[in-house]
Amino acid sequence: MCETYETPALRKTFASLVKKAGGGPSVCMAIKETTGRSLAPGTLSKIADGSMRFDWQLAFQIEDIAEQFPITGRLKARVDASRAQSDLQRLAYTALKEIGEVPAAVCSWVATGDLGALEKEGPEGLAALEAFLQAVREAKQGEGQL
């Protein structure tokens, strides 16, 4: 997982899970019994307060112990939300990403004289934009706007 997701809300959820699972010493004992992993209650506190990197595997194990799954639920909701995007939205995001790579390729060519990046990024940006515009035209036709 990316550190981007290591938010204060996630850490508070982690701390709440530890509490619901019986507190630090109980969680440490349960983790030791189920996985063989030894850890100290201080480790749980450090993860919860942000002074230690978030441990996703440990969080999922604590969810199992507490029989509550708020972290997994949030991750699943994120995936479900991305699936809910329309094809047109996905094409728009792809076009924006690909078009956004073209200026850097142009700057690279200007600075170095090497056309390699531009020869790659230019057609990819153009193709993504064309696919998006074609989908927009088709959507308009489907709505009777053309």
C-alpha positions in Angstrom: 0.0 0.0 0.0 1.0 3.6 -0.6 1.9 5.9 2.2 -0.8 8.3 0.8 -3.4 6.2 2.6 -1.7 6.5 5.9 -4.0 9.2 7.2 -5.0 10.2 10.8 -8.4 8.7 10.2 -6.9 5.4 9.3 -4.7 5.4 12.4 -7.7 6.3 14.6 -9.5 3.4 13.1 -6.5 1.2 13.8 -6.5 2.4 17.5 -10.2 1.7 17.8 -9.8 -1.8 16.4 -7.0 -2.5 19.0 -9.4 -1.3 21.7 -12.3 -3.4 20.4 -10.0 -6.4 20.2 -9.2 -6.2 23.9 -6.4 -3.7 24.1 -2.7 -3.8 23.4 -1.6 -6.7 25.5 -4.6 -8.9 24.4 -4.0 -8.1 20.8 -0.3 -8.9 21.1 -1.1 -12.2 22.7 -3.7 -13.1 20.0 -1.3 -12.2 17.2 1.4 -14.3 18.8 -1.0 -17.3 19.1 -2.5 -17.0 15.6 0.6 -16.0 13.6 3.6 -16.6 15.8 4.6 -13.0 15.4 5.8 -11.3 18.6 5.2 -7.7 19.1 4.9 -5.3 22.0 1.9 -3.1 22.9 4.1 -0.1 22.2 4.3 -1.1 18.6 0.5 -0.8 18.3 0.7 2.6 20.0 3.4 3.8 17.6 1.4 2.7 14.6 -1.7 4.4 16.0 0.1 7.7 16.7 2.0 7.8 13.4 5.5 7.4 14.8 5.8 4.0 13.1 4.9 3.0 9.5 1.3 1.6 9.1 1.3 -2.2 9.1 -1.5 -3.3 6.8 -1.1 -7.0 7.5 -1.3 -6.4 11.2 -4.4 -4.2 10.7 -6.1 -6.9 8.8 -5.2 -9.5 11.5 -6.7 -7.2 14.2 -9.8 -6.8 12.1 -10.1 -10.6 12.2 -9.6 -10.7 16.0 -12.2 -7.9 16.6 -14.5 -9.4 13.9 -15.0 -5.9 12.6 -13.7 -4.8 9.2 -13.7 -1.0 8.9 -10.3 -0.8 7.1 -11.1 -3.5 4.6 -14.6 -1.9 4.2 -13.0 1.4 3.3 -10.6 -0.2 0.8 -13.5 -2.1 -0.8 -15.6 1.0 -1.0 -12.8 2.7 -2.9 -12.7 -0.2 -5.4 -16.5 -0.2 -5.7 -16.5 3.6 -6.4 -13.9 3.2 -9.1 -16.0 0.5 -10.8 -19.0 2.8 -10.7 -17.2 5.3 -13.0 -18.7 5.3 -16.4 -16.6 4.2 -19.4 -16.6 7.9 -20.5 -15.2 9.0 -17.2 -12.4 6.3 -17.4 -11.6 7.4 -20.9 -11.5 11.1 -19.8 -9.1 10.2 -16.9 -6.9 8.2 -19.3 -6.9 11.0 -21.8 -5.9 13.5 -19.2 -3.1 11.3 -17.9 -1.7 10.6 -21.4 -2.0 14.2 -22.6 -0.3 15.4 -19.4 2.8 13.4 -20.3 3.3 15.2 -23.6 4.6 18.5 -22.3 7.4 16.8 -20.3 8.3 14.9 -23.5 8.4 18.2 -25.5 10.6 19.8 -22.8 12.9 16.7 -22.9 13.2 17.1 -26.6 14.0 20.8 -26.4 16.6 20.2 -23.6 18.3 17.2 -25.1 17.4 17.0 -28.8 16.2 13.4 -28.2 12.8 12.7 -29.7 12.4 9.3 -28.0 10.0 10.4 -25.3 8.0 12.6 -27.6 7.7 9.8 -30.2 6.2 7.6 -27.5 4.1 10.1 -25.5 2.7 12.1 -28.5 0.9 9.2 -30.2 -0.3 7.8 -26.8 -1.7 11.2 -25.9 -3.3 11.6 -29.3 -4.8 8.1 -29.2 -6.3 8.6 -25.8 -7.8 11.9 -26.7 -9.2 10.5 -29.9 -10.8 7.5 -28.0 -12.3 9.9 -25.5 -13.7 12.3 -28.2 -15.1 9.3 -30.1 -16.9 8.1 -26.9 -18.3 11.6 -26.4 -19.6 11.6 -29.9 -21.2 8.2 -29.4 -22.7 9.3 -26.1 -24.2 12.4 -27.7 -25.7 10.3 -30.5 -27.2 7.9 -28.0 -28.9 10.9 -26.4 -30.1 12.2 -29.7 -28.0 15.4 -29.5 -26.4 15.0 -32.9 
